[in-house]
Amino acid sequence: MKKPLPAQLAFLENRNRVQKTSTQSMKGKLCIISGATSGVGLSAMRELAKGQANIVMVCRNLDKAKTIQKQLVDEFHVDVDIVIADFSVMSDVRRAADEILKRYSRIDVLINSVGVHSTKKRFTKDNFEMVFAVNHLSVFLFTSLLLERMKSSAPSRIIQVNSEGHRFSNVHINDLSFKKRIYTGLRSYGASKTAQLMTVWEFADLLQGSGVTINAMHPGAVRTNIGNNNGRLYRWFLHHVTWHFLKDPIISGQALYYFFKFSRTRQCQWNIL
């Protein structure tokens, strides 16, 4: 009998499994998705629209969002709204959350798929290290600001699109901006995803008995545009070499949609693929 891998390495087997799918209706549900115009977020949004959910896209690029909005409305005949926000700017995150709270009386699903990877150390307008700010701080803030509305909408659920990349680095709480350590893209990305995962555990404890569930999921090794902000060599290698070894992000969208048929009261990390 084959000895099972330890939990920390279970993703090595899970990535080869066939992704399960669901046809459960999401009709009438309001789903908010950050990072909605590409990659995992876009794939998840298409699956939710296909399931007849109403969508709120939270993204930076209005022109791109309008194109996708029209495609989804024409194809699936659901309501698709747009909220513009740059998740590297905390005031933008607050404004977006406030706009959502004013527009919508209930929130059934929140998916945070926004993310960035940078090979160079950069800082936001708020003087936070860019990757940590976008991948963790903004998502934590956005989730926190919408939490009471989600409690009043229970049963509802939150999904943070995390990553096995959290294994690349720990969180150095006294040096979040890499002022005392050598910066690398993998270290910053790993720290941001580790911090996100740790706060998901805390949220799960705080939400006990509220009717709101929160989960982190690893979307699998799929083709996304994360890292397109880096230099020409990185982008060339990503699209001409790395992408050949990755799967279509539609699998991640199907995984997220399949997830909704389950009811969980505790956080768990899903290595779905």
VEXVO-453758 format. One record per residue: residue in three letters; x, y, z of N, C-alpha, C in turn; residue number from 1. Coordinates in pm, whole numbers, plus 50000, padded with zeros to 5 digits. Layout:
! residues N
   res     n_u     n_v     n_w    ca_u    ca_v    ca_w     c_u     c_v     c_w     n
   ALA       X       Y       Z       X       Y       Z       X       Y       Z   NUM
...
This chain:
! residues 273
   res     n_u     n_v     n_w    ca_u    ca_v    ca_w     c_u     c_v     c_w     n
   MET   50084   49879   50000   50000   50000   50000   50088   50125   50000     1
   LYS   50055   50218   49911   50135   50339   49899   50118   50427   50022     2
   LYS   50231   50469   50077   50227   50553   50196   50188   50695   50156     3
   PRO   50087   50752   50222   50044   50887   50185   50151   50991   50217     4
   LEU   50155   51095   50137   50248   51203   50162   50207   51280   50287     5
   PRO   50302   51343   50356   50264   51429   50469   50176   51543   50421     6
   ALA   50098   51600   50512   50002   51705   50476   50069   51820   50402     7
   GLN   50194   51852   50442   50263   51965   50381   50293   51944   50232     8
   LEU   50294   51816   50189   50326   51786   50050   50207   51729   49972     9
   ALA   50089   51734   50033   49971   51675   49970   49940   51740   49835    10
   PHE   49980   51867   49819   49951   51936   49693   50020   51870   49574    11
   LEU   50128   51797   49598   50199   51730   49489   50112   51623   49424    12
   GLU   50031   51555   49507   49939   51456   49453   49810   51521   49404    13
   ASN   49762   51619   49478   49634   51682   49445   49636   51750   49308    14
   ARG   49753   51801   49268   49758   51873   49141   49735   51783   49020    15
   ASN   49749   51653   49040   49729   51558   48931   49588   51499   48928    16
   ARG   49506   51533   49024   49371   51480   49028   49281   51552   48929    17
   VAL   49177   51485   48886   49079   51546   48797   48991   51640   48879    18
   GLN   48977   51763   48832   48898   51860   48905   48749   51825   48898    19
   LYS   48685   51818   49014   48542   51794   49020   48469   51922   48984    20
   THR   48350   51908   48930   48271   52024   48891   48133   52017   48955    21
   SER   48062   52127   48948   47928   52135   49007   47836   52213   48915    22
   THR   47710   52176   48914   47609   52250   48838   47508   52317   48931    23
   GLN   47543   52325   49057   47455   52389   49155   47428   52534   49116    24
   SER   47304   52576   49126   47268   52712   49087   47314   52813   49192    25
   MET   47362   52926   49142   47396   53039   49229   47302   53156   49200    26
   LYS   47188   53126   49141   47092   53230   49099   47052   53317   49218    27
   GLY   47061   53447   49198   47021   53542   49301   47129   53576   49401    28
   LYS   47241   53506   49398   47350   53533   49492   47433   53651   49442    29
   LEU   47478   53735   49534   47566   53846   49498   47709   53809   49533    30
   CYS   47795   53807   49433   47933   53765   49450   48027   53881   49416    31
   ILE   48113   53915   49508   48212   54020   49488   48347   53955   49464    32
   ILE   48415   53997   49358   48543   53937   49323   48646   54047   49298    33
   SER   48752   54048   49378   48862   54140   49353   48965   54071   49265    34
   GLY   49034   54150   49184   49126   54091   49086   49049   54014   48981    35
   ALA   48945   54077   48927   48845   54003   48848   48869   54005   48698    36
   THR   48968   54076   48648   48980   54092   48504   49080   53998   48438    37
   SER   49143   53910   48515   49236   53814   48454   49256   53694   48545    38
   GLY   49318   53590   48489   49361   53475   48567   49251   53405   48644    39
   VAL   49281   53372   48768   49190   53296   48853   49061   53373   48879    40
   GLY   49072   53503   48904   48954   53584   48931   48857   53586   48815    41
   LEU   48910   53602   48694   48825   53604   48575   48760   53468   48553    42
   SER   48835   53361   48571   48780   53226   48552   48670   53198   48653    43
   ALA   48693   53238   48778   48591   53218   48882   48466   53299   48850    44
   MET   48486   53421   48803   48373   53508   48772   48289   53450   48658    45
   ARG   48354   53394   48558   48280   53333   48447   48198   53213   48495    46
   GLU   48256   53132   48582   48184   53017   48635   48063   53062   48718    47
   LEU   48081   53165   48797   47972   53215   48880   47861   53276   48793    48
   ALA   47900   53349   48690   47800   53405   48599   47726   53294   48526    49
   LYS   47799   53191   48488   47738   53075   48424   47636   53011   48517    50
   GLY   47665   53013   48648   47573   52959   48748   47464   53057   48788    51
   GLN   47457   53173   48715   47350   53272   48732   47364   53359   48857    52
   ALA   47486   53369   48909   47511   53463   49018   47523   53604   48961    53
   ASN   47489   53703   49042   47514   53842   49006   47653   53881   49057    54
   ILE   47725   53960   48979   47867   53981   49002   47899   54128   49027    55
   VAL   47992   54151   49118   48054   54283   49134   48203   54265   49110    56
   MET   48252   54323   49001   48394   54317   48968   48467   54431   49038    57
   VAL   48570   54399   49114   48653   54501   49178   48789   54494   49111    58
   CYS   48826   54601   49039   48946   54595   48956   48998   54736   48928    59
   ARG   49115   54744   48863   49179   54873   48835   49142   54932   48700    60
   ASN   49131   54846   48598   49122   54892   48460   48976   54898   48415    61
   LEU   48922   55018   48403   48781   55035   48371   48749   54987   48229    62
   ASP   48834   55019   48133   48808   54978   47994   48805   54826   47982    63
   LYS   48901   54761   48043   48905   54615   48040   48784   54556   48110    64
   ALA   48746   54617   48222   48631   54569   48298   48502   54582   48217    65
   LYS   48487   54692   48146   48365   54713   48066   48353   54609   47954    66
   THR   48465   54574   47894   48464   54472   47789   48418   54337   47845    67
   ILE   48474   54301   47960   48437   54174   48024   48292   54179   48072    68
   GLN   48251   54291   48126   48113   54307   48172   48015   54280   48059    69
   LYS   48040   54340   47943   47951   54320   47829   47947   54173   47786    70
   GLN   48063   54108   47783   48069   53967   47745   47986   53881   47839    71
   LEU   47998   53905   47968   47926   53823   48067   47775   53847   48060    72
   VAL   47737   53973   48046   47594   54006   48040   47532   53946   47913    73
   ASP   47601   53961   47800   47549   53908   47674   47540   53755   47676    74
   GLU   47638   53691   47737   47644   53545   47734   47556   53479   47839    75
   PHE   47553   53538   47961   47487   53469   48072   47363   53543   48125    76
   HIS   47341   53667   48080   47222   53744   48117   47210   53761   48269    77
   VAL   47320   53800   48332   47320   53828   48476   47362   53973   48496    78
   ASP   47342   54023   48616   47385   54158   48649   47534   54157   48681    79
   VAL   47609   54245   48617   47752   54256   48642   47785   54404   48663    80
   ASP   47825   54438   48783   47861   54576   48816   48012   54588   48831    81
   ILE   48060   54711   48825   48204   54738   48833   48233   54836   48945    82
   VAL   48332   54805   49025   48384   54899   49126   48534   54911   49100    83
   ILE   48580   55031   49073   48720   55053   49042   48801   55080   49169    84
   ALA   48911   55008   49184   48999   55028   49299   49137   54975   49270    85
   ASP   49238   55048   49313   49376   55005   49306   49412   54950   49444    86
   PHE   49436   54820   49453   49460   54758   49582   49599   54784   49637    87
   SER   49678   54865   49569   49804   54910   49628   49786   55039   49707    88
   VAL   49665   55095   49700   49635   55221   49769   49524   55195   49871    89
   MET   49556   55208   49998   49460   55172   50102   49336   55262   50101    90
   SER   49351   55388   50063   49234   55475   50055   49139   55428   49945    91
   ASP   49194   55373   49838   49112   55317   49731   49034   55195   49780    92
   VAL   49099   55113   49861   49033   54994   49917   48917   55037   50005    93
   ARG   48940   55136   50090   48833   55186   50178   48718   55245   50097    94
   ARG   48752   55322   49993   48648   55382   49910   48566   55275   49839    95
   ALA   48633   55171   49789   48562   55063   49719   48469   54990   49815    96
   ALA   48516   54962   49936   48432   54893   50034   48312   54979   50071    97
   ASP   48335   55109   50087   48225   55200   50121   48123   55206   50009    98
   GLU   48170   55207   49885   48080   55209   49770   47996   55082   49764    99
   ILE   48056   54969   49792   47984   54842   49793   47879   54839   49903   100
   LEU   47915   54887   50020   47820   54887   50132   47701   54979   50105   101
   LYS   47725   55086   50032   47615   55177   49998   47525   55119   49889   102
   ARG   47584   55043   49797   47508   54991   49683   47428   54866   49716   103
   TYR   47484   54778   49801   47427   54644   49816   47391   54614   49961   104
   SER   47268   54566   49977   47219   54537   50112   47266   54403   50164   105
   ARG   47317   54318   50074   47367   54187   50117   47486   54145   50031   106
   ILE   47570   54063   50089   47685   54006   50018   47687   53857   50050   107
   ASP   47671   53775   49948   47669   53630   49969   47807   53567   49960   108
   VAL   47889   53619   49869   48022   53560   49846   48124   53671   49824   109
   LEU   48238   53657   49887   48351   53746   49862   48471   53660   49823   110
   ILE   48524   53683   49704   48645   53613   49659   48754   53717   49637   111
   ASN   48862   53704   49710   48977   53793   49691   49083   53721   49610   112
   SER   49090   53758   49483   49185   53695   49391   49292   53793   49345   113
   VAL   49288   53914   49396   49387   54015   49357   49525   53971   49403   114
   GLY   49625   53997   49319   49760   53957   49357   49865   54015   49265   115
   VAL   49989   54024   49316   50099   54076   49238   50227   54004   49279   116
   HIS   50320   53994   49184   50453   53939   49211   50554   54035   49151   117
   SER   50652   54074   49229   50750   54172   49180   50892   54123   49206   118
   THR   50974   54126   49103   51114   54086   49119   51199   54197   49178   119
   LYS   51146   54319   49180   51217   54432   49238   51138   54490   49355   120
   LYS   51209   54537   49454   51143   54595   49571   51083   54730   49534   121
   ARG   50954   54741   49554   50883   54865   49525   50794   54901   49643   122
   PHE   50760   55029   49651   50678   55075   49763   50554   55147   49712   123
   THR   50447   55137   49788   50321   55198   49752   50318   55345   49796   124
   LYS   50212   55413   49759   50194   55551   49803   50187   55561   49955   125
   ASP   50144   55454   50019   50135   55450   50165   50265   55404   50229   126
   ASN   50370   55385   50146   50503   55345   50191   50507   55202   50246   127
   PHE   50421   55116   50192   50429   54973   50222   50500   54904   50107   128
   GLU   50570   54794   50137   50628   54713   50030   50513   54663   49942   129
   MET   50526   54679   49812   50416   54661   49718   50347   54524   49726   130
   VAL   50424   54418   49723   50365   54284   49719   50290   54255   49848   131
   PHE   50350   54290   49962   50284   54266   50090   50156   54349   50100   132
   ALA   50161   54471   50047   50043   54559   50053   49927   54505   49971   133
   VAL   49954   54466   49846   49848   54420   49757   49796   54283   49797   134
   ASN   49888   54189   49821   49847   54051   49846   49790   54027   49984   135
   HIS   49832   54107   50080   49784   54082   50217   49712   54201   50279   136
   LEU   49780   54316   50292   49721   54427   50368   49589   54474   50308   137
   SER   49585   54492   50177   49462   54540   50113   49349   54439   50125   138
   VAL   49383   54311   50107   49282   54205   50116   49229   54194   50259   139
   PHE   49318   54204   50356   49276   54202   50497   49183   54320   50526   140
   LEU   49220   54438   50480   49138   54557   50503   49003   54545   50434   141
   PHE   49002   54506   50309   48879   54492   50232   48784   54393   50298   142
   THR   48837   54278   50337   48756   54176   50403   48699   54227   50533   143
   SER   48782   54294   50612   48739   54347   50741   48626   54448   50726   144
   LEU   48637   54534   50626   48537   54639   50607   48402   54583   50562   145
   LEU   48403   54467   50496   48278   54407   50447   48221   54302   50542   146
   LEU   48291   54277   50649   48258   54163   50735   48120   54174   50799   147
   GLU   48086   54291   50851   47956   54305   50919   47840   54285   50821   148
   ARG   47855   54333   50698   47751   54314   50597   47736   54165   50565   149
   MET   47847   54094   50563   47842   53952   50534   47779   53874   50650   150
   LYS   47801   53920   50771   47736   53857   50887   47585   53874   50879   151
   SER   47542   53993   50841   47398   54018   50830   47336   53946   50711   152
   SER   47421   53898   50618   47375   53825   50500   47387   53675   50516   153
   ALA   47430   53629   50630   47459   53485   50651   47337   53399   50618   154
   PRO   47364   53277   50562   47495   53217   50540   47569   53279   50422   155
   SER   47694   53311   50443   47777   53369   50338   47918   53314   50354   156
   ARG   47999   53335   50251   48134   53281   50261   48238   53368   50194   157
   ILE   48358   53358   50249   48474   53432   50200   48579   53332   50154   158
   ILE   48637   53358   50038   48748   53274   49991   48865   53365   49956   159
   GLN   48978   53338   50021   49102   53408   49988   49183   53316   49897   160
   VAL   49213   53363   49777   49296   53285   49685   49440   53297   49733   161
   ASN   49485   53195   49803   49618   53193   49862   49715   53125   49766   162
   SER   49815   53056   49815   49911   52993   49726   50003   52901   49804   163
   GLU   50048   52795   49737   50156   52714   49795   50284   52796   49805   164
   GLY   50283   52913   49742   50396   53004   49752   50420   53055   49892   165
   HIS   50325   53030   49984   50349   53072   50122   50469   52997   50183   166
   ARG   50511   52889   50117   50627   52813   50165   50760   52882   50132   167
   PHE   50756   52986   50050   50881   53052   50009   50943   53137   50119   168
   SER   50861   53179   50216   50915   53269   50319   50823   53278   50438   169
   ASN   50882   53302   50555   50805   53335   50674   50777   53485   50676   170
   VAL   50697   53527   50774   50670   53669   50794   50767   53721   50900   171
   HIS   50850   53816   50862   50941   53881   50957   50872   54009   51005   172
   ILE   50805   53999   51116   50716   54106   51160   50791   54237   51185   173
   ASN   50920   54230   51216   50999   54351   51240   51068   54404   51115   174
   ASP   51044   54340   51003   51106   54385   50879   51016   54351   50760   175
   LEU   50893   54399   50765   50797   54369   50658   50836   54432   50525   176
   SER   50914   54538   50529   50950   54610   50406   51087   54572   50352   177
   PHE   51148   54468   50405   51277   54419   50358   51385   54528   50362   178
   LYS   51387   54603   50471   51491   54704   50487   51617   54646   50550   179
   LYS   51602   54530   50617   51716   54467   50682   51759   54338   50614   180
   ARG   51680   54293   50515   51708   54166   50448   51718   54188   50298   181
   ILE   51780   54092   50233   51787   54096   50086   51649   54063   50030   182
   TYR   51603   54146   49941   51471   54128   49880   51482   54035   49760   183
   THR   51390   53940   49750   51370   53863   49627   51220   53852   49604   184
   GLY   51182   53828   49479   51040   53815   49446   50973   53701   49520   185
   LEU   51043   53589   49532   50985   53473   49600   50968   53499   49749   186
   ARG   51064   53566   49809   51054   53597   49952   50936   53689   49982   187
   SER   50922   53794   49902   50814   53889   49928   50679   53824   49903   188
   TYR   50669   53746   49796   50544   53677   49765   50510   53577   49875   189
   GLY   50609   53500   49917   50587   53401   50022   50543   53465   50152   190
   ALA   50606   53576   50189   50569   53645   50313   50425   53695   50308   191
   SER   50385   53749   50191   50249   53802   50179   50145   53692   50189   192
   LYS   50174   53577   50129   50078   53467   50132   50077   53397   50268   193
   THR   50190   53395   50336   50193   53340   50472   50110   53428   50565   194
   ALA   50126   53559   50554   50049   53651   50637   49900   53637   50610   195
   GLN   49863   53625   50484   49722   53608   50450   49666   53480   50510   196
   LEU   49742   53373   50500   49696   53245   50553   49678   53251   50704   197
   MET   49771   53316   50773   49762   53328   50919   49640   53409   50961   198
   THR   49609   53515   50886   49491   53594   50922   49361   53522   50888   199
   VAL   49365   53433   50789   49246   53352   50761   49214   53264   50882   200
   TRP   49317   53207   50944   49295   53127   51065   49229   53212   51174   201
   GLU   49278   53336   51189   49222   53424   51293   49078   53463   51260   202
   PHE   49053   53496   51134   48916   53526   51092   48823   53408   51121   203
   ALA   48871   53287   51093   48789   53167   51114   48747   53155   51259   204
   ASP   48838   53183   51350   48805   53178   51493   48704   53286   51530   205
   LEU   48724   53407   51478   48635   53518   51509   48494   53498   51452   206
   LEU   48485   53423   51343   48357   53404   51274   48280   53280   51321   207
   GLN   48333   53212   51419   48265   53092   51470   48122   53126   51510   208
   GLY   48025   53051   51457   47885   53069   51494   47816   53186   51426   209
   SER   47886   53258   51337   47827   53377   51273   47751   53343   51146   210
   GLY   47772   53223   51093   47712   53187   50964   47797   53227   50846   211
   VAL   47914   53289   50873   48008   53327   50768   48127   53232   50776   212
   THR   48162   53170   50665   48280   53083   50663   48389   53148   50580   213
   ILE   48512   53121   50617   48626   53175   50543   48724   53061   50516   214
   ASN   48771   53054   50394   48865   52950   50352   48975   53010   50267   215
   ALA   49090   52948   50273   49200   52979   50181   49213   52864   50083   216
   MET   49244   52896   49959   49263   52789   49862   49384   52818   49774   217
   HIS   49453   52711   49739   49563   52717   49643   49503   52690   49505   218
   PRO   49515   52784   49411   49446   52768   49282   49511   52668   49187   219
   GLY   49625   52614   49225   49693   52521   49138   49794   52593   49049   220
   ALA   49874   52516   48978   49974   52572   48888   49907   52605   48755   221
   VAL   49854   52727   48746   49776   52767   48629   49835   52894   48566   222
   ARG   49800   52916   48440   49851   53031   48367   49775   53158   48406   223
   THR   49845   53253   48461   49787   53383   48492   49886   53492   48449   224
   ASN   49842   53616   48456   49928   53728   48418   50002   53788   48536   225
   ILE   49998   53722   48651   50070   53775   48765   50219   53780   48732   226
   GLY   50280   53892   48758   50421   53912   48722   50440   53991   48596   227
   ASN   50331   54027   48526   50343   54104   48402   50396   54245   48425   228
   ASN   50401   54286   48551   50453   54418   48585   50607   54418   48587   229
   ASN   50668   54300   48574   50813   54290   48580   50876   54318   48442   230
   GLY   51007   54304   48434   51081   54341   48314   51056   54250   48195   231
   ARG   51113   54287   48078   51089   54215   47953   51135   54070   47961   232
   LEU   51251   54047   48020   51304   53911   48028   51212   53823   48109   233
   TYR   51164   53875   48223   51071   53798   48307   50944   53767   48230   234
   ARG   50887   53867   48161   50763   53847   48088   50781   53747   47974   235
   TRP   50895   53757   47903   50921   53664   47794   50930   53521   47847   236
   PHE   51003   53501   47955   51019   53368   48013   50885   53314   48063   237
   LEU   50805   53403   48125   50674   53363   48176   50585   53310   48064   238
   HIS   50575   53385   47956   50479   53351   47851   50532   53248   47750   239
   HIS   50664   53238   47735   50719   53146   47634   50777   53018   47692   240
   VAL   50801   53015   47822   50856   52896   47884   50765   52844   47996   241
   THR   50747   52927   48100   50672   52882   48218   50530   52839   48183   242
   TRP   50463   52916   48097   50323   52887   48065   50303   52748   48005   243
   HIS   50406   52695   47939   50393   52563   47877   50378   52452   47980   244
   PHE   50415   52480   48105   50408   52380   48212   50287   52401   48303   245
   LEU   50206   52499   48271   50094   52535   48358   49961   52499   48292   246
   LYS   49857   52489   48376   49724   52452   48329   49640   52576   48301   247
   ASP   49531   52553   48231   49436   52661   48203   49369   52705   48333   248
   PRO   49362   52836   48360   49300   52883   48485   49152   52850   48498   249
   ILE   49090   52802   48390   48949   52761   48401   48933   52654   48509   250
   ILE   49038   52573   48529   49033   52469   48631   49016   52530   48769   251
   SER   49085   52642   48793   49072   52710   48921   48933   52768   48940   252
   GLY   48876   52822   48831   48740   52873   48838   48641   52763   48870   253
   GLN   48659   52645   48809   48573   52531   48838   48590   52485   48983   254
   ALA   48714   52490   49031   48740   52449   49168   48670   52541   49267   255
   LEU   48678   52670   49241   48611   52766   49329   48460   52747   49326   256
   TYR   48405   52724   49208   48260   52705   49198   48218   52575   49268   257
   TYR   48295   52470   49250   48265   52342   49316   48267   52358   49467   258
   PHE   48353   52445   49514   48368   52470   49657   48238   52515   49722   259
   PHE   48154   52588   49647   48035   52647   49706   47930   52544   49746   260
   LYS   47941   52422   49698   47842   52321   49736   47868   52265   49875   261
   PHE   47983   52302   49932   48018   52254   50066   47987   52359   50170   262
   SER   47955   52314   50288   47932   52405   50401   48035   52374   50508   263
   ARG   48122   52471   50533   48228   52453   50631   48215   52558   50740   264
   THR   48244   52521   50861   48240   52616   50971   48380   52650   51019   265
   ARG   48481   52586   50963   48617   52615   51001   48699   52641   50874   266
   GLN   48803   52722   50890   48894   52744   50778   48974   52618   50748   267
   CYS   49000   52598   50622   49094   52494   50583   49166   52542   50459   268
   GLN   49286   52495   50438   49355   52530   50314   49328   52419   50215   269
   TRP   49276   52457   50100   49242   52358   49997   49349   52354   49891   270
   ASN   49420   52244   49882   49510   52221   49771   49428   52146   49666   271
   ILE   49346   52217   49591   49243   52153   49513   49300   52081   49391   272
   LEU   49402   52137   49329   49444   52082   49202   49568   51994   49215   273
